Amino acid sequence: MFISVVITSYNYEKYLKDTINSVLSQTYSDWEMIVIDDASTDSSVDIIKEFAKKDARIKLIENETNLGLTQTLKKGLEAASGEWVAILESDDRLREDYLEKKAAIAAQYPDIGLIFNDVELFGDETRIKELEKTFSKSSEILKRKKYPCNLFKELLYFNRILTFSSTFVNRQKFLNCDFNTPTDKLLDWWLFLHFARRNDFFYIPEKLTKWRIHNDSYIYKKDKTYSYPVNLLAFIDIVKKEKNIKLAFYIIPVIISSLYRLRVAICQHIKVVLGIPLRGSGS
């Protein structure tokens, strides 16, 4: 099985080498790496070019202007050759057996759409302590399911797929997804909800991905866009497209969950204005 690894890159020069090296260290070798740089202003492109000179499996695509995550990821998926794609953010790492384990599941269940796994947090220890309890709870919920299965309901109220860097997707099926998200920063949740309507998922309860928690990450940004009620907007979009009256059953809990997120966002905004240090909501 030939696999494409798609890395979206933007101004992460200090992490990029670790990310690329984690792919080069894979026990599975039948892959290509497509690094698509979204007009970085640091030395990211030079770093990628150096790696590409040494390994022909590495390909660089440069955006002439900054397109944002949505269009950059879609462009990378379109350029990929593999039937299956490992999506990797340019500040994270893969465990050396990541591709090997995902390829085995994909071969066993060729009709599923997405395979994901548990993650290991590293980096900012203070932030990690704030997140660990919520992430452990999410992992326990996922372990109770029998896979492959549909996870639409589980994803509707909380994004159980913690990072793009844990996802391994059927390329063509994923490209058929609706990429018209209301915000780049929550593209993953928007896509996963739409994708889960038509595809079964498979969860591996192993920490095959190392997710770097750091000050430059989007979850640290002061605007706290990650509290945006993207699940509600995705749900409304899905209802409009499907015209499925049975989905009305979910509307009340979705609204309640979205109102909670809006409350969290408002409280965080007030803290920013007052200069009070922010603490994560863990969701």
ABEGO torsion letter per residue (X at the ends): XBBBBBBBBBGAAAAAAAAAAAAAABABABBBBBBBBBGBABAAAAAAAAAAAABAABBBBBBABBAEAAAAAAAAAAABABABBBBBBAABBBBAAAAAAAAAAAAABAABABBBBBBBBBEBAAAAAAAAAAAAAAAAAAAABBOBBBAAAAAAABBABABAAABBBBAAAAAABBABBABAAAAAAAAAAAAAAABBBBBBABBABBBBBBAABAAABAAGAAABBAAAAAAAAAAAAAGBAAAAAAAAAAAAAAAAAAAAAAAAAAAAAAGBBBBBAGX
